[in-house]
Amino acid sequence: MPDSGKSEKILDALQQLLEEKSIQHISVSEIAEKAGIGKGSIYYYYPSKDAIVDALIKRSYEQPLQTAKALAEQTDVSPFTRMAMLFQACQNSSVAFLRQNHNASSSVQDLAFLHQKYLNYVISELKPALTEIISQAIASGEIHFERPAALAEIALIVLAVKLDNSLVPSTREDATDTLKGLIALLEKGTGVPAGTLDYLSMIQ
């Protein structure tokens, strides 16, 4: 059975190395040396350096996303309120990512690589929770739509990119305009009253 302590040491080692050098120049051997374990032992926990990077990102942002996913179970709260809270968690995790990497010595290329992985993780992790919330709203007649998973993914992709505001930088006014366009499409496409999703334009 894998030793969770050693797994954490591996992640700590990579995090420390990322503060010192480019990810492209970090080898599995260096990670092993920094963690104080044999190189062969690393492959018992992670099949590749890429897998270690994925695990580090998951560890760094798991808590706000776990909190967001728990909202899907709170059926006594309005689905629209839960959506707002979930999207706010998405924004909070993005702020945390940017803050954590702002002073890092990594190159622009490294940050872009880590950022792509971060966005992929956020969207894939939040999609099941948002799909469940939308499905509950469909079942209760509050939303009318046949593809809750597709709707969840579309909303998360647009929101993650716009709220993050580093992959496709834009002014606050442009971001707000994009979000209002998304709101109009969502309201019209799901049959909810106009203005129901206005809160989305405030999450920035």
PyMOL commands that set and color helices and strands:
alter all, ss='L'
color gray80, all
select helices_A, chain A and resi 4-18+23-25+28-35+39-45+49-73+79-102+108-139+148-164+172-190+198-202
alter helices_A, ss='H'
color red, helices_A
deselect
rebuild
show_as cartoon
